[in-house]
Each structure stands twice: as structure tokens, then as C-alpha cells.
Amino acid sequence: MIKLSFLECDFHISSKEPFHFHWLKHAHSSLLKLAIIDQASGAKLNNIKLLTSVIIFIKRLKAILVHQENIGVLLPSSAVGAIVNLALFALGKKTDQS
């Protein structure tokens, strides 16, 4: 019974779209909605600014991380940390956040 539940859970997870797909759909449907408030820096990003930032980071990181599958991220919880993580998810990289 337990083995079956684990198999069913794995099947359910593998049949779902990745997180960044859902985020992109949501962000695209409400571009002017506030997405991130970074209290440390005072930055307030709506979805269009966040999408733009993520695209810029994707372009910069793509060439650097071509042969890397697993990436370690050492950034504080901030707007930039969220942008980097979303860019890495979109690139299909696995992150280990410390």
C-alpha cells in the first residue's frame, strides 16, 4: 500500500508542468500587478519589471552555465535572489540554495 502511494505521488508530480511555467502564465496575464517588494533595498517590482529582469538574467547566465547542471545559489532573500532563481528554473538548472 505504501509503495503504491509513493508511485502515485511520483506520477502525479511528473505529470505537472514545472513551477516556472505557472509563474510565467500568471505574470503574463497580469503584467502591472505588484510581484515583489524587497524591504531591504526598497525595490518594488511589478510583473513586467520582474519578467524583464528574469529575461536579462537568462541571457547572461545561459552562456556562462552551458555545461553546468547543478547550481549553488548564495544570495540573501531579496528581489535579486528571486530573479536569479526564476532565471535558473527557466534554464532548467537545479539549484541548491544555502
Sequence and secondary structure as in RCSB ss.txt:
>XXXX:A:sequence
MIKLSFLECDFHISSKEPFHFHWLKHAHSSLLKLAIIDQASGAKLNNIKLLTSVIIFIKRLKAILVHQENIGVLL
PSSAVGAIVNLALFALGKKTDQS
>XXXX:A:secstr
 HHHHHHHHHHHHHTS  HHHHHHHHHHH TTSEEEEETTTTEEEEHHHHHHHHHHHHHHHHHHTTT SEEEE  
 SSHHHHHHHHHHHHTT EEEE 
